[in-house]
Amino acid sequence: MLVNLSDVLTSEGNNMNLEIPLEMTEFDGGTGVFEITEKSPVILKISNVEADKAKIEGKVKVIFRTACDRCLAEVPTSLDLEFERLVTSPEIASEDEAVDDLSFMEGYQLNVETFVYNEIIGSWPAKILCKEDCKGLCPVCGQDRNERECGCDTFVPDPRMAAIQDIFNANKEV
């Protein structure tokens, strides 16, 4: 959805309070596509801070269907996003500001979906776990070690010690 900011950018002291429904149904962050199971409307407060500059403040809550990075169990991931950005009129924006704002500003129009998408990318957790002490999957048989231990030998010898191990194996008595 596009929101026209020309009135706020051109009139000092002008404010806008908006509640916009989020139309996004999934999030593609490069590591996968995640379905959005719940979302709140995007609450925006846009206010003129000086000539041709406006501050965008807002919040939105989004819950995704994700998988644990260790055991692949389904985990609902909730992001409570609160944001604050300063935007300038396209006529006075410097090249650096124009490049930064190109992703969610289209002239005097604020693209709310792209704006929220950028905020999600910046707030996406580095690791999603079903619980802090998740044991993950067995690298040998694939058993979920949170449910039960499989008994597989997962010992990986240190490759730096391979030469010494060869000496012991060569001189081993039968």
N, C-alpha and C positions, 0 to 999 in steps of 0.2 A: 504494500500500500504506500502511496506517495502522499506526503504532507507538504503543503505549500508554506514555505518559511519567509516569503517576500515581505509580508506585513511586519513580522517580528524583526527581520534584519534591517528594514528601512525606517522603522519608527522607534525612537528611543523610549524606553520604559514600557514597551508593549510586551505582553505575556500571553501564552497559550497553555491551557491545561487540556490534555487529551487522554482518552482511554481508547486504545485501538486493539481490536481482536488480532491475535497472531495467526496468520494463515499457514505458517510453516507446519508440515506434517511429519517431516523427517529431517535429519541433520547429516550431511555428508562432510565429515571433517578430515578426509584423507586416510584415516585408519579404518574406515568402514562407514556404512550407512546405518544410522540409529533412528528407530521409530520414536516419535514423540507421543507419549501416552497421556500426558496431562500438560496443560499450559494455562497460564493466566493471561488476561489482557495486558498489553504493554501500556504502562502508565507513563506519560511524558509531561514534563513541565519545560516549556521552551520560553526563555526570557531574553530580552535584549539587554546586553551588558554595556555596550557602547556603540557608536555609529558603525553599522555594517558588521556587527559581531553579535552572536547569540550563544547562550549556554543551553545545552540540552541535558536535562536531568531526567532520570527515569528508573523504572524497575520492572522486572518480569520474572516469573517463576516457570521453569520448564523441567519436566521429568521425562527421562529417556529410558528406553529398554536397551540395556547394555549387557555385556558378558564379563565375568570376572577374568582378569588377565592371567590368572594362574590355573583355575580349574574349569573355566568356561561356563560356570553356572550363571543363570540369568540374574541380573542385579538391576534394580531400578536406581538410576542415577539422577539426583535432583540438583539443579543449579538455580540458586536465588541470585539473580543478577541485579546489581545496582550500578548505574553508570552515570558519568558526567563527562560531557565533551563540549569543546568550544568550536563553533563553526563560524566561518566568515562568508561574507557576500562573494559570489563568484567573480564580481568585477574587481575587487581589491585583493583577492587571495593571491599570495605569492606562489611561485611554482612549487615550493616544498609543501605548502598547505594544500594546494590544488591536487597534488599527487596523493597526499594522505587522505583527503576527503573524497576523492573520485569514487571510492568503493561504495559509499552510501549517499553521496550528494549528486543530484542530477540538476545542475543549475541551481535554482532556488527550491528545488524539491528534495525532501528527505525521504529516502527509501527505507521504510521502517524494517522490512524483512532483512535487508542487507545489513542494516545497522545492528539488529539483534544477532544475526549470524556472526558478525565480527566480534561481538561481545561474547558469544558462546565459544568461539575459537580461542579467545584470550583467557577464558575461565575454565576450559576443559581440563579435567584432572589428568595428571601424568600417568597415573596407574589407578585402575578401577579394581577393587577387591571386594569379594563377598563378605569377608571378615579379615581383620588385621592379621591373624595367624593362619591364613589359608595355606594349606600344604601343597596345593596344586595337583597336577597329574603326574603319574609315574612316567619317567622318560622311556622306560623299557616296554611296559604293557599298556599304558594309557589309563590305568585305574585311577579313579578320583581318590586321593589319599586322605581326604576329609571324611569319606564314608568308611573306608577300611584300608588297612595296610595290605599290600599285595605280596610282600616277601621277596620281591625281585632284588637282585644284586645291582645296585646303582653306583658301586664304587668305580671311580674313574682314576687310574693311576696318574701321578704327576709325570708328564713326558720328559721333564728334565732329569728324572731318575731312571730313565729307560736303560741307559748304558750300565749303570750299577746293577740293575735287575738282571740284565743279560749275563753279567759276571756270576751272580749268585745262581742263576739257572744253569749255567755251563758247568759249574763245580758242584752241583747238587748230587748227593749220593743217592743211588737208587735203592 
